[in-house]
Amino acid sequence: MITLISGTNRPGSNTLKVATAYSAVLDILKVAHHLISLENLPVDFARSYMPQSQPAEFKELVKTKIRDVQKFIVVIPEYNGTFPGIFKLFIDSLNPEDLRGKKIAVVGVSTGRGGNARGIDHITAAFLYLGMHVYPGHLPISRLRELLGKEEELADPVILRAMHMQAEGFSRF
């Protein structure tokens, strides 16, 4: 089982569109997975992220889609040259033992030309510090607006193939 995380809480984000396309790739590969969108975090998450004040539904999400899972794929958009603060807050809300020794793959997303390379490096350093095993085949996706189809879905065959290759490699990792 893999937990796929859309790493922003921005409503209607392009990051969620990429995560949804990645979910479809995992479906094609018949890889069991959950999709978490940080868009669904409680509105007052910043005030309730400490374990003693977390809502019951968040504790259930952590139990079933974080603690009981061994692999993660995270789609991280570029925010101010790195990754979103809400994703850092999400990671901070978890017990480090819920992540230690688990495997993770990273997809960076940007509308610019870098594919969030700096954010990928920053979050990779945090994951390594937490004792996670980071898949070395990062997937930076650049110029995302140009890759979205008329229906605002990710339909670029080159990017979808790259996702497929990353997903295949990560499933064997």
N, C-alpha and C positions, 0 to 999 in steps of 0.2 A: 504494500500500500504506500502510495506517495501522497503527500499533502502539497498542493500547488497553491502558492500565495500571491495574490495581486497586492503589491506593496504600497498602495496609496489608498486614502479614504476619499479622494476627490470623486464626487458623483459623475458617472458617465465617462470615466477616464479611458484614455487610450491604453493605459496599462492593463485594465480589465479586458479590453478587446484582445490584447496580445495573450493574456492568460487564458481567455476563452478559446483562442485559436490553438494554444498549446494543449489545452484540455482535449480538443478534438483530435490532435495528433496522438495523445496518449490513448484515446478511445480506439483509434485505428490500430495502434500497437497492442491493444487489449491489455493495457497496464491499468490496474485498479488505482483510483486516485480520488481525492477530495479537492474541491476548489474553495479556497477561502478568499473573500474580498474584504480588505480592511474598510471598505465603504460600509460594511455591515456592523462595524464596531459601535458600541453604545455612544450616543452623542456626548455624554460626559466622561468618555474614556480617560481623558487626561486627568480627571479628578479621582477616577476609581481604578486605576491600573495596579495599585498595590494589592498584593494577594488578599489581605484582610478585608478589602473593600470591593473586591470584584463581584459583579452580579453573577447569579447562579448560571445563567445561560453562557456567560463567558467562561466560567470554570468548566462547564460541560464541553465547550468547544476545545479548550486546552486539553482536557482528558482524552477526548475521542480523536482529535485531529492533530495533536502535537505530541503529547506524552506517549500515546499508543502507536505512534508511527515512527518508522526508522529512516525514511527518506523524505526530503523536501526539495521542491523547485520553487525558487522565488523570482518573481518578475519585479524588477526595481526600476522605477523611472528616475530620471535626472531632475533633481530639485536643487537649484542654486549650487550646481557643480558637484553634488554628491547625491545621497539618497534621502527620501522624505523623513522628517522627524517623527511622523506617526509610526513609521516602521521601526525606528529605534525605540520608541515608546512601547510598541508591541513586543519587541524582543526583551526590553527591560521588565515587562510585566510577567515574563515567564521565569520559572525556576531554572537556573543554569543546568541543573541535572536533567531537565526535560530535553536538553539539546546535546549534551556531552556524548560524544561517540557516535552521533548520528551523521548521516550523509546529506549533502546539500549541493544543488546545482544552481547557478546564478544566470539570469537573463537580464541584461541591461537594456533600457529603453530610453531613447531621446528623439526629439524632433530635430536636433542638430546633427553634426557629423561624427560625434564621438561614441555614440551608443552607450553613453554613461560609463565610459571606461574608468573614470575617477571614482564614481560611486561604486562600481564593481570592486575596485581595489579596496575602498574603505570598508564595505560590508564584508568582503572576504577576510580582511584583517580581524574584524569583530568575530566572525564565525570561527576563525582559527583560535582566537583567544578563548572562546567558549568550548574548545576541544572538539569541534565538528570536523568532519572529513569533507573537504571542499573538492568537488569534481573539477578537474583542471580545464575542461572544455567550456569556458564561459561563452555565452552567446550575446554579443553586443548588437543591438538593432538600432540603426541610425536612420534619420530622416523619415520617421514613422508616418508623418502626415502624407508623404508621397506614396507610402506602401499600402495605405488603406483604400479599399475599393469603394464603389459608389454607395454601398450599403453600410459603410463605415466598419467593415470587417477586414481583418488581415487576410489578404488573398494573394500576396506576392509569392510566386512559386519558389524563388530562391530562398527566401526567409523560411517558408514552410518546410522546405527540404533541410535547411540548417537545423530547425527545431526537431525534425524527425531524427536527424543524425545525433543531436545532443541527447534526445530522449532515449534512443537505442543504446548509446554509450552509457548513459547514466543508469539505465535499467540493469546493465551488467556490472556496474561499479560497486 
